[in-house]
């Protein structure tokens, strides 16, 4: 779907004529005719002129609309609409046919009442002639970063990507790559299959992860899966089965490493269920679904499971870097320590840390220096080479790198503060301080 850039152009139409039909070629007053007039045309390299005779045939311009590519011209009449309705009724059982008729009658006797439904009838169109119209945006140096491949999209030229590129490109560069006004197409759109879909259902909750051998999402490196199972798959399995959905999209408030547990109240997550064939569940059924997830594996546990709106999901990501998290870590020190060696840690408040992108994630994250804040810390002595460290930090802080320093890429770090080589043996997320989703009483 190609969206034209807003430009100061005048599009003219003859009075009482459809927008895609040619006006009278003898018309002389403004606005000008869309057809070529039998006027003097420039021809040849010598600047000479040539006059078209009455017998010469003018070039006939296509009547296909440059905006709708024929959709509104050819596919909005009653016959095509009837064809789509027949396809819908063929798929629907008789019970649903009666429901549609009931809605139609209800709308007739109660005008002005808007009935909202998650059911969607989608008719797609393809137009090979203009498929590559927006490809120049990818070549443009100022817009290439707008087109990033994703695992769920067949093409990088999505609606949002094109919109972002059009906002970045200058008018001059746009005009040098795309004709304005656009050239009339020679062919019309071709309709694709009619598809019946249900709007996505959104599920939210919190999860605990008790295993140190379970990634949050499928762990695939160079096309090879490294570990079986993941948090998102353990949660999604029962949901997909119950909602009879075609697929899902998983998101969460941050993520933990594969060897890190998530304890306490858990980490907020949300899941979009695509084209569910069942969309309505009462509270008792949702509680039973939560129990099904929890009994399916001892590696995770879900709480506060609930159906939410698409808009509510945005609250999980709002001000993400301003939120805080609490961690506990088992620390090893090369130099023997005593209780008193740890006393200074509790006095450290609002410590600003500069963290260069860690080496372990540099292959998938851009190189940058991010400043994070360690709000407070405390330490519990275990033995001469081990202690427990509790940290309350700004979200997005790399805890492992703060401890061992990552070859000096995180400054300051615990090695420098203790003047000793230290390393982290175990790490747990104790709390993710996000007030969403709302707690659900057990």
TIVEX-184677 format. One record per residue (C-alpha): z, y, x. Coordinates in Angstrom, 1 decimal, m for minus. Example, Ala and Ser with C-alpha at 12.3 -4.5 7.8 and 13.67 -1.06 7.14 Angstrom:
BEGIN
+--------+--------+--------+
!     c3 !     c2 !     c1 !
+--------+--------+--------+
!    7.8 !   m4.5 !   12.3 !
!    7.1 !   m1.1 !   13.7 !
+--------+--------+--------+
# end
This chain:
BEGIN
+--------+--------+--------+
!     c3 !     c2 !     c1 !
+--------+--------+--------+
!    0.0 !    0.0 !    0.0 !
!   m1.3 !    3.1 !    1.7 !
!    0.5 !    6.4 !    1.0 !
!   m1.5 !    9.5 !    1.7 !
!    0.1 !   12.3 !    3.7 !
!    0.8 !   15.5 !    1.8 !
!   m1.9 !   18.0 !    2.8 !
!   m3.2 !   21.2 !    1.3 !
!   m6.3 !   19.9 !   m0.3 !
!   m8.1 !   20.8 !   m3.6 !
!   m9.5 !   17.8 !   m5.5 !
!  m11.9 !   18.9 !   m8.2 !
!  m12.9 !   17.2 !  m11.4 !
!  m15.4 !   18.2 !  m14.0 !
!  m14.0 !   19.2 !  m17.4 !
!  m13.7 !   16.4 !  m20.0 !
!  m14.8 !   13.8 !  m17.4 !
!  m12.8 !   10.9 !  m15.9 !
!  m11.4 !   11.6 !  m12.5 !
!  m13.7 !    9.1 !  m10.9 !
!  m17.0 !   10.0 !  m12.6 !
!  m19.5 !   12.4 !  m11.2 !
!  m20.0 !   15.9 !  m12.7 !
!  m23.3 !   17.4 !  m13.7 !
!  m25.4 !   18.0 !  m10.6 !
!  m26.8 !   21.2 !  m12.1 !
!  m23.4 !   22.8 !  m12.4 !
!  m23.3 !   26.0 !  m10.2 !
!  m19.9 !   27.5 !  m10.9 !
!  m16.7 !   26.5 !   m9.2 !
!  m15.3 !   23.9 !   m9.0 !
!  m18.2 !   22.3 !   m7.1 !
!  m19.7 !   19.0 !   m8.2 !
!  m18.7 !   15.8 !   m6.4 !
!  m22.4 !   14.8 !   m6.2 !
!  m24.5 !   16.1 !   m3.5 !
!  m26.5 !   19.1 !   m4.8 !
!  m30.3 !   19.4 !   m4.2 !
!  m29.7 !   22.2 !   m1.7 !
!  m30.9 !   23.0 !    1.7 !
!  m29.4 !   20.6 !    4.3 !
!  m29.1 !   21.0 !    8.0 !
!  m31.2 !   18.4 !    9.9 !
!  m32.4 !   17.8 !   13.5 !
!  m31.2 !   19.0 !   16.8 !
!  m33.4 !   22.1 !   16.9 !
!  m31.5 !   23.8 !   14.1 !
!  m34.5 !   23.5 !   11.7 !
!  m34.0 !   23.0 !    8.0 !
!  m35.4 !   20.6 !    5.5 !
!  m35.5 !   21.0 !    1.8 !
!  m35.0 !   18.0 !   m0.5 !
!  m37.9 !   17.6 !   m3.0 !
!  m37.5 !   16.7 !   m6.6 !
!  m38.7 !   13.2 !   m5.8 !
!  m36.1 !   12.5 !   m3.1 !
!  m33.1 !   10.5 !   m4.3 !
!  m29.7 !   12.1 !   m3.6 !
!  m27.0 !    9.9 !   m2.1 !
!  m24.9 !    8.5 !   m5.0 !
!  m21.2 !    8.8 !   m4.3 !
!  m18.9 !    5.9 !   m5.3 !
!  m17.0 !    6.4 !   m8.5 !
!  m14.0 !    4.3 !   m7.3 !
!  m10.9 !    6.5 !   m7.2 !
!   m9.6 !    7.1 !   m3.7 !
!   m6.0 !    7.0 !   m4.8 !
!   m5.7 !    3.9 !   m7.1 !
!   m8.7 !    2.1 !   m5.5 !
!   m9.8 !    1.0 !   m9.0 !
!   m6.5 !   m0.3 !  m10.3 !
!   m6.1 !    2.3 !  m13.0 !
!   m9.8 !    2.2 !  m13.8 !
!  m10.3 !   m1.5 !  m14.2 !
!   m7.0 !   m3.2 !  m14.7 !
!   m5.1 !   m1.1 !  m17.3 !
!   m7.1 !   m2.1 !  m20.4 !
!   m5.8 !   m4.3 !  m23.2 !
!   m7.9 !   m7.4 !  m22.1 !
!   m6.3 !   m7.6 !  m18.6 !
!   m2.8 !   m6.9 !  m20.0 !
!   m3.3 !   m9.7 !  m22.5 !
!   m4.3 !  m12.0 !  m19.7 !
!   m1.1 !  m11.2 !  m17.7 !
!    1.0 !  m11.8 !  m20.9 !
!   m0.6 !  m15.2 !  m21.5 !
!    0.2 !  m16.2 !  m17.9 !
!    3.9 !  m15.2 !  m18.5 !
!    4.1 !  m17.0 !  m21.8 !
!    2.6 !  m20.1 !  m20.2 !
!    5.4 !  m20.3 !  m17.7 !
!    8.2 !  m19.4 !  m20.1 !
!    9.8 !  m22.0 !  m22.4 !
!    9.7 !  m21.4 !  m26.1 !
!   13.2 !  m20.1 !  m26.1 !
!   12.3 !  m17.3 !  m23.7 !
!    9.2 !  m16.5 !  m25.8 !
!   11.4 !  m15.9 !  m28.8 !
!   13.7 !  m13.8 !  m26.6 !
!   10.8 !  m11.6 !  m25.6 !
!    9.7 !  m11.2 !  m29.2 !
!   13.2 !  m10.3 !  m30.2 !
!   13.3 !   m7.6 !  m27.5 !
!   10.0 !   m6.2 !  m28.7 !
!   11.2 !   m6.0 !  m32.3 !
!   14.5 !   m4.4 !  m31.2 !
!   12.7 !   m1.7 !  m29.3 !
!   10.6 !   m0.9 !  m32.4 !
!   13.5 !   m0.5 !  m34.7 !
!   15.7 !    1.3 !  m32.1 !
!   13.5 !    3.8 !  m30.3 !
!   14.9 !    5.6 !  m27.3 !
!   17.1 !    2.6 !  m26.3 !
!   16.4 !    1.5 !  m22.8 !
!   16.9 !   m2.2 !  m22.1 !
!   17.5 !   m3.0 !  m18.4 !
!   16.5 !   m6.4 !  m17.2 !
!   16.5 !   m8.1 !  m13.8 !
!   13.3 !  m10.0 !  m14.7 !
!   10.2 !   m8.7 !  m13.1 !
!    6.5 !   m9.5 !  m13.7 !
!    4.6 !   m8.7 !  m10.5 !
!    0.8 !   m8.3 !  m10.2 !
!   m0.4 !   m7.8 !   m6.7 !
!   m3.7 !   m6.4 !   m5.5 !
!   m5.6 !   m6.6 !   m2.3 !
!   m8.3 !   m4.3 !   m0.9 !
!   m9.8 !   m5.5 !    2.4 !
!  m11.9 !   m2.3 !    2.9 !
!   m8.7 !   m0.2 !    3.4 !
!   m6.4 !   m2.8 !    4.9 !
!   m6.6 !   m1.2 !    8.3 !
!   m6.3 !    2.5 !    7.2 !
!   m2.8 !    2.9 !    8.6 !
!   m3.2 !    0.9 !   11.8 !
!   m3.8 !    4.1 !   13.8 !
!   m0.2 !    5.0 !   13.2 !
!    0.9 !    2.1 !   15.3 !
!   m1.4 !    3.2 !   18.2 !
!    0.0 !    6.8 !   18.0 !
!    2.6 !    7.2 !   20.7 !
!    4.9 !    9.2 !   18.5 !
!    5.0 !    6.6 !   15.7 !
!    4.8 !    3.2 !   17.5 !
!    8.6 !    2.7 !   17.4 !
!    8.5 !    2.8 !   13.6 !
!    6.8 !   m0.6 !   13.5 !
!    9.2 !   m3.3 !   14.6 !
!    8.6 !   m7.0 !   13.7 !
!   11.3 !   m8.7 !   11.7 !
!   11.8 !  m12.3 !   10.8 !
!   11.5 !  m11.8 !    7.1 !
!    8.3 !   m9.6 !    7.1 !
!    4.8 !  m11.0 !    7.5 !
!    3.5 !   m7.6 !    8.7 !
!    5.0 !   m4.6 !   10.6 !
!    3.1 !   m2.3 !    8.2 !
!    5.8 !   m2.1 !    5.5 !
!    6.1 !    0.7 !    3.1 !
!    9.2 !    2.2 !    4.8 !
!    7.6 !    1.9 !    8.3 !
!    4.5 !    3.8 !    7.2 !
!    6.6 !    6.5 !    5.5 !
!    8.7 !    7.0 !    8.7 !
!    5.5 !    7.2 !   10.8 !
!    3.9 !    9.7 !    8.4 !
!    7.1 !   11.9 !    8.7 !
!    6.8 !   11.8 !   12.5 !
!    3.1 !   12.4 !   13.1 !
!    1.8 !   15.9 !   13.3 !
!   m0.8 !   17.2 !   10.8 !
!   m3.3 !   17.8 !   13.7 !
!   m3.0 !   14.3 !   15.0 !
!   m3.2 !   12.8 !   11.5 !
!   m6.4 !   14.8 !   10.7 !
!   m8.0 !   13.7 !   14.0 !
!   m7.5 !   10.0 !   13.0 !
!   m8.0 !   10.0 !    9.2 !
!  m10.6 !   11.8 !    7.1 !
!   m9.3 !   14.4 !    4.7 !
!  m10.2 !   14.1 !    1.8 !
!  m10.4 !   10.3 !    2.1 !
!  m13.8 !    8.6 !    1.9 !
!  m14.6 !    7.0 !   m1.5 !
!  m14.3 !    3.2 !   m1.2 !
!  m17.3 !    1.1 !   m1.9 !
!  m15.3 !   m1.8 !   m3.4 !
!  m12.6 !   m2.1 !   m6.0 !
!   m9.2 !   m3.9 !   m5.6 !
!   m9.0 !   m7.6 !   m6.2 !
!   m6.0 !   m8.8 !   m8.3 !
!   m3.8 !  m11.6 !   m6.9 !
!   m1.8 !  m14.1 !   m8.7 !
!    0.8 !  m13.0 !  m11.3 !
!    4.3 !  m13.8 !  m10.1 !
!    7.5 !  m13.9 !  m12.1 !
!   10.6 !  m12.8 !  m10.2 !
!   14.2 !  m12.0 !  m10.8 !
!   15.8 !   m9.0 !   m9.1 !
!   18.1 !  m10.0 !   m6.2 !
!   21.8 !  m10.7 !   m6.8 !
!   24.3 !   m9.4 !   m4.3 !
!   27.4 !  m11.4 !   m3.3 !
!   30.2 !   m9.9 !   m1.1 !
!   33.5 !  m11.2 !    0.3 !
!   35.4 !  m11.7 !    3.5 !
!   35.2 !  m14.7 !    5.9 !
!   37.5 !  m16.2 !    8.5 !
!   36.0 !  m18.2 !   11.4 !
!   38.4 !  m20.7 !   13.0 !
!   36.0 !  m22.4 !   15.4 !
!   35.1 !  m21.3 !   18.9 !
!   31.9 !  m23.2 !   18.8 !
!   30.3 !  m21.6 !   15.7 !
!   27.9 !  m18.6 !   15.9 !
!   27.7 !  m16.1 !   13.0 !
!   24.0 !  m16.6 !   12.6 !
!   21.7 !  m19.4 !   13.8 !
!   21.7 !  m19.3 !   17.6 !
!   18.1 !  m19.7 !   18.8 !
!   16.9 !  m18.9 !   22.3 !
!   13.2 !  m19.2 !   23.3 !
!   12.5 !  m21.1 !   20.1 !
!   15.2 !  m23.7 !   20.7 !
!   18.3 !  m24.0 !   18.6 !
!   21.5 !  m24.1 !   20.8 !
!   24.2 !  m25.0 !   18.3 !
!   24.2 !  m26.7 !   14.9 !
!   25.4 !  m24.6 !   11.9 !
!   26.5 !  m21.0 !   11.6 !
!   28.8 !  m18.9 !    9.5 !
!   25.9 !  m17.6 !    7.3 !
!   24.5 !  m21.0 !    6.7 !
!   27.9 !  m22.5 !    5.7 !
!   28.3 !  m19.6 !    3.2 !
!   24.7 !  m19.6 !    2.0 !
!   24.4 !  m23.3 !    1.2 !
!   26.5 !  m23.4 !   m1.9 !
!   25.4 !  m20.0 !   m3.0 !
!   21.7 !  m20.9 !   m2.9 !
!   22.3 !  m24.1 !   m4.7 !
!   24.4 !  m22.5 !   m7.5 !
!   22.2 !  m19.4 !   m8.0 !
!   19.0 !  m21.5 !   m7.4 !
!   17.7 !  m18.7 !   m5.2 !
!   14.6 !  m18.8 !   m3.1 !
!   16.2 !  m17.3 !    0.0 !
!   18.9 !  m14.9 !    1.3 !
!   19.6 !  m12.0 !    3.6 !
!   23.0 !  m11.9 !    5.3 !
!   24.8 !   m8.9 !    6.7 !
!   28.3 !   m8.2 !    7.8 !
!   30.6 !   m5.5 !    9.2 !
!   30.0 !   m6.2 !   12.9 !
!   29.8 !   m9.7 !   14.4 !
!   31.9 !  m11.9 !   16.7 !
!   30.8 !  m13.9 !   19.7 !
!   30.3 !  m17.6 !   19.2 !
!   33.6 !  m18.3 !   21.1 !
!   35.7 !  m15.7 !   19.2 !
!   37.7 !  m16.5 !   16.1 !
!   38.1 !  m14.1 !   13.1 !
!   41.6 !  m14.3 !   11.6 !
!   43.7 !  m12.1 !    9.4 !
!   42.0 !  m10.9 !    6.2 !
!   38.6 !  m11.8 !    7.6 !
!   35.4 !   m9.9 !    8.2 !
!   33.5 !   m8.2 !    5.3 !
!   30.1 !   m9.7 !    4.5 !
!   27.4 !   m9.3 !    1.9 !
!   24.5 !  m11.6 !    1.0 !
!   21.4 !  m10.8 !   m0.9 !
!   20.1 !  m13.8 !   m2.9 !
!   16.4 !  m13.6 !   m3.4 !
!   14.8 !  m14.4 !   m6.8 !
!   17.7 !  m16.3 !   m8.3 !
!   16.9 !  m18.5 !  m11.2 !
!   20.5 !  m18.1 !  m12.5 !
!   22.1 !  m14.7 !  m12.2 !
!   25.1 !  m14.6 !  m14.5 !
!   28.5 !  m16.1 !  m13.4 !
!   31.9 !  m15.3 !  m14.8 !
!   35.0 !  m14.8 !  m12.7 !
!   36.2 !  m18.4 !  m13.1 !
!   32.8 !  m19.7 !  m11.9 !
!   32.8 !  m17.4 !   m8.9 !
!   36.3 !  m18.6 !   m8.0 !
!   35.1 !  m22.2 !   m8.2 !
!   32.1 !  m21.3 !   m6.0 !
!   34.5 !  m19.8 !   m3.4 !
!   36.5 !  m23.0 !   m3.5 !
!   33.3 !  m25.1 !   m3.0 !
!   32.5 !  m23.1 !    0.1 !
!   36.0 !  m23.4 !    1.5 !
!   36.2 !  m27.2 !    1.0 !
!   32.7 !  m27.8 !    2.5 !
!   33.9 !  m27.0 !    6.1 !
!   37.1 !  m26.5 !    8.0 !
!   35.4 !  m24.0 !   10.4 !
!   35.4 !  m21.1 !    7.9 !
!   37.2 !  m19.8 !    4.9 !
!   36.0 !  m17.2 !    2.3 !
!   38.1 !  m14.9 !    0.2 !
!   37.5 !  m12.0 !   m2.3 !
!   34.1 !  m13.5 !   m3.3 !
!   32.4 !  m11.3 !   m6.0 !
!   29.1 !  m10.1 !   m7.3 !
!   28.4 !   m6.5 !   m6.3 !
!   25.6 !   m4.0 !   m6.8 !
!   23.0 !   m3.1 !   m4.2 !
!   24.5 !    0.4 !   m3.9 !
!   28.0 !   m0.9 !   m3.3 !
!   26.7 !   m2.8 !   m0.3 !
!   26.2 !    0.5 !    1.5 !
!   29.9 !    1.0 !    1.7 !
!   30.2 !   m1.8 !    4.2 !
!   28.1 !    0.1 !    6.7 !
!   29.4 !    3.7 !    6.0 !
!   30.9 !    5.3 !    9.1 !
!   30.8 !    2.0 !   10.9 !
!   31.6 !    3.4 !   14.4 !
!   34.5 !    5.4 !   13.0 !
!   36.3 !    2.3 !   11.7 !
!   38.8 !    0.4 !   13.8 !
!   39.5 !   m3.3 !   14.7 !
!   42.5 !   m5.1 !   16.0 !
!   42.2 !   m7.9 !   18.6 !
!   44.4 !  m10.3 !   20.5 !
!   43.4 !  m11.8 !   23.9 !
!   44.7 !  m14.3 !   26.3 !
!   44.4 !  m12.7 !   29.8 !
!   44.5 !  m14.4 !   33.3 !
!   45.4 !  m12.4 !   36.4 !
!   44.7 !  m13.4 !   39.9 !
!   47.7 !  m11.6 !   41.3 !
!   51.2 !  m12.9 !   40.2 !
!   52.8 !  m10.6 !   37.6 !
!   56.3 !   m9.9 !   36.1 !
!   57.4 !   m8.4 !   32.9 !
!   57.7 !   m5.0 !   34.4 !
!   54.1 !   m5.1 !   35.6 !
!   53.0 !   m4.9 !   31.9 !
!   55.2 !   m2.1 !   30.8 !
!   52.6 !    0.6 !   31.4 !
!   50.1 !   m0.9 !   29.0 !
!   52.1 !    0.1 !   25.9 !
!   52.0 !    3.7 !   27.0 !
!   48.3 !    3.9 !   27.1 !
!   47.0 !    5.8 !   24.0 !
!   43.5 !    7.0 !   23.0 !
!   41.9 !    5.8 !   26.1 !
!   38.2 !    6.8 !   26.3 !
!   36.0 !    4.1 !   27.8 !
!   32.4 !    4.4 !   28.9 !
!   30.5 !    1.2 !   28.4 !
!   27.0 !    0.5 !   29.7 !
!   25.2 !   m2.1 !   27.7 !
!   26.7 !   m5.4 !   28.9 !
!   24.6 !   m7.7 !   31.0 !
!   25.1 !  m10.6 !   28.5 !
!   23.4 !   m8.7 !   25.7 !
!   21.0 !   m6.6 !   27.7 !
!   18.1 !   m8.9 !   26.7 !
!   18.4 !   m7.9 !   23.0 !
!   19.9 !   m4.4 !   23.1 !
!   18.7 !   m1.2 !   24.7 !
!   20.2 !    0.1 !   27.9 !
!   22.7 !    2.9 !   27.0 !
!   26.1 !    4.2 !   27.9 !
!   28.4 !    4.1 !   24.8 !
!   31.8 !    5.8 !   24.7 !
!   34.4 !    4.0 !   22.8 !
!   38.2 !    4.6 !   22.3 !
!   41.1 !    2.2 !   22.8 !
!   43.6 !    3.6 !   20.4 !
!   46.6 !    1.6 !   21.6 !
!   47.6 !   m1.6 !   23.5 !
!   50.6 !   m3.8 !   24.0 !
!   51.2 !   m6.9 !   26.2 !
!   53.4 !  m10.0 !   25.9 !
!   54.3 !  m11.8 !   29.1 !
!   53.6 !  m15.6 !   29.2 !
!   53.9 !  m16.6 !   32.8 !
!   53.1 !  m15.2 !   36.3 !
!   49.4 !  m15.4 !   35.7 !
!   49.0 !  m15.1 !   31.9 !
!   49.8 !  m12.6 !   29.2 !
!   48.8 !  m11.8 !   25.6 !
!   47.0 !   m8.5 !   25.1 !
!   46.9 !   m6.8 !   21.7 !
!   44.3 !   m4.0 !   21.2 !
!   43.6 !   m1.5 !   18.4 !
!   40.2 !   m0.1 !   19.1 !
!   37.2 !    1.8 !   17.8 !
!   34.7 !   m0.5 !   16.2 !
!   31.9 !   m1.5 !   18.5 !
!   34.1 !   m1.8 !   21.6 !
!   33.1 !   m4.6 !   24.0 !
!   36.6 !   m6.2 !   24.6 !
!   35.5 !   m8.8 !   27.1 !
!   33.8 !   m6.1 !   29.3 !
!   36.8 !   m3.8 !   29.0 !
!   39.0 !   m6.6 !   30.4 !
!   36.9 !   m7.8 !   33.4 !
!   34.8 !   m4.6 !   33.9 !
!   31.4 !   m6.2 !   33.8 !
!   30.7 !   m5.5 !   37.5 !
!   31.8 !   m1.9 !   37.0 !
!   29.6 !   m1.2 !   34.0 !
!   32.7 !   m0.4 !   31.9 !
!   35.0 !    2.3 !   33.2 !
!   37.9 !    2.4 !   33.1 !
!   38.7 !   m1.3 !   32.7 !
!   41.8 !   m3.5 !   32.8 !
!   41.0 !   m4.7 !   36.3 !
!   41.2 !   m1.1 !   37.6 !
!   44.3 !   m0.3 !   35.5 !
!   46.2 !   m3.3 !   36.9 !
!   44.7 !   m3.2 !   40.4 !
!   44.0 !   m6.9 !   40.2 !
!   41.2 !   m9.2 !   39.3 !
!   41.7 !  m10.2 !   35.6 !
!   39.6 !  m12.2 !   33.1 !
!   39.8 !  m13.0 !   29.4 !
!   40.3 !  m16.6 !   28.4 !
!   40.4 !  m16.4 !   24.6 !
!   39.7 !  m13.6 !   22.1 !
!   40.5 !  m13.3 !   18.4 !
!   39.7 !  m10.7 !   15.9 !
!   42.9 !  m10.0 !   14.0 !
!   41.6 !   m7.4 !   11.5 !
!   38.5 !   m5.5 !   10.5 !
!   39.7 !   m2.3 !    9.0 !
!   37.1 !   m1.8 !    6.2 !
!   38.4 !   m1.2 !    2.7 !
!   35.6 !   m3.2 !    1.1 !
!   35.0 !   m5.4 !   m0.8 !
!   38.0 !   m4.9 !   m3.2 !
!   40.6 !   m7.6 !   m3.0 !
!   40.4 !  m10.3 !   m5.7 !
!   43.7 !  m11.7 !   m6.8 !
!   44.1 !  m15.5 !   m6.1 !
+--------+--------+--------+
# end
